[in-house]
Amino acid sequence: MLGGPMGPAPSMVEEKAKRTSRALLTTPASLVDILTAKGLTGVILALFMGMVILFINRAFGTQPAALVTVLVISGIFAAALGIILGVMVKDISTLFTVIKSLGIVLYAPGIILMFPEFPQWIAKIFPTYYFLNPIIEMTVNNTPVADVAVDVYILIGLTVFLIGAAGFLARRQLDADA
């Protein structure tokens, strides 16, 4: 989850600070091209980190293709969150403060899932549950992807929403700067 936002967000904040984001838009690249490139950096970083962690732990389970698919969707989710942070935050120190502050929200489902005596419905309040739970279920419990399909569909919906929000906020920021 940290790899996805840490690709695009610092890059976008640095461009704002150095005032190079306007220069990028004078090139033939569109705003969509720039956001896609930055998001792709976050997705690749998140996917790579996820694959390394699974490889080290020998935790690909019985459905590696489904697991990698969930990792890709999770990486897109994380990168879209990074783009939103990059658009909203003005400087690097604020960015890292926000990321540290969001840590409990990002990791709460994992903490709750580690303690079965807690009411498990609480974990479902947090958006990160919808990629943590399928990954945990498929790697630890060898749960078939069909049994976590609802969580994956919710993750896809949240990801589409974040992508739309990132595009809207980036366009709004661009219009405000003009």
N, C-alpha and C positions, 0 to 999 in steps of 0.2 A: 504494500500500500504506500510505502514511502517513496519508492522509485518513480511511480507515475507522476505525482505532483512535483517531485524534485527535478524533473527534466524541464518541463515548460515554465513553471512558475518563476524560478530565479532568472531564467533567460529573459522572460517578458518584463520583469521588474527592472533588471539591469538595462534593458533597452529603453524603458521609460526614463530611468535616471540619467542615462547618457543622451537621451533624446534622439535615438537612432530608429525608433519605431516609425516615425514619419518618413524617414529616408527609405525604409524598406517598402513603404507603400507607394513611393514614386517609381519603383521598379515595375516591371511587368507582372510581378506577383500580386495577387489579390489578397484581401484579408483572409479569405477562406484558405488560400494556399499557405499563408504564413501560419495560421492557427493549426492547419493540418500537419505541417512540418514539425511544429513545436509539440503537438499532441503525439505524433508518431515517435518522437524522441522519448517521450514519457512512456508510451506503450512498450517500446523495445526495451527500455531500461527496466520497467516493471516485470515484463515477461522473462527477461534474462535472469533477474534476481529470483523470481519465483521458480524458474526451472533449476537454477543452481541449488536453491534450498531443497527442492524436492529430490534432486540428484544426490546431494550430500546425505539426505536422510533415507534414501532408497524408498521413496514414498509415492511412486507413480501409480500404485494400485493396479487394479485389474483393467482399468479403462483409461489408458494414458491419453488417447485422442480426445475423449470427453473432458478430461482434466485440463489439458492444454487449451481447449476451447474456452472453458470457464476462466482460465488464467488470462486469455486474450481479452475476453469481455471485461474482466476485472481490471486489466491494464488500461483499457479504454476508459472505464469509469474513473480510475485514478488520474489519468492524464486530463480528462475533462475537468475534474476537480482542480487540478494544477493550473489549467488555463483560467478557470474562474478566479482562483487566487491571484494569478499573475495579472489579471485585468483589474481586480479590485484593490490590491495592495500597492502602496506608493513607494516603499523602500525595502531593502533587503532585511534590515533588522526587524521591521514590522512583520515581514513575511515569515521569518523564522519564529517570531513570537506567536503568530496565528497558528502556524503548523504545530508548535509545541502545545498550544492551548487546545487544538482540535484532537490531540493525541488520545485523550480519554474517550472522546466520541468515536474515534476510529477503532480503538482497541477494546472498548467495553464489551462487544459481543463475544470476543475471544475469551475475555476474563470470565464472563458469565457462563460460557459453555464449559469452562474448566471446572466449574463447581456445580454439579448436578443438583445439589440441595437448594440452589437459588431457583426461583420461578423462571423457567426458560423462555416464557413469552416476553420477558423484559428485553432479551437480546434482539427480538424482532423489531423493536422500536428503532434501532440504529440501522442506517442504510448499509453499513459494512457487513452486517450479518448475512446479507444475501450473496456475498461472494465467499465469506469465511465458512459458512455452514456447508455449502456444497463441496468446497475443497476439503474440509475436515471429514465430512461424511465419505467422500470418495477415496481419500487417502488412508484414513484410520480404520474406517468400518467397512471398506469395499462396497459401499452402498451403490446400487445401480443408478445411473444418471436419471432414469425415469422416476425414481423416488425423490429426487431433489429438483425435478424439472420446474416445479412451481417457484422455488427460490431462484432458479436461473432465469425464468421468465420475468420475475420481478426485478432482478438485476438488470436484465436487458431494458426494461421500461425505465428504471432509474438512470441507466446510462444514456438512453435517448433523451431523457429530460435534461440531464447535465450537459449534453452536447448542445441542445437547443438553448439552454440558459447561457452557456459559454459564448455561443455565437451572438445571442442578443446583447449580452453585457459588453462584449468586445465591440460590436457595432455602435452601441450607445456611448461607450468611452471614446471611440473614434470620432463620433459626431460632436461630443462635448469638447474634444481637443481642437476641433476645426474652427 
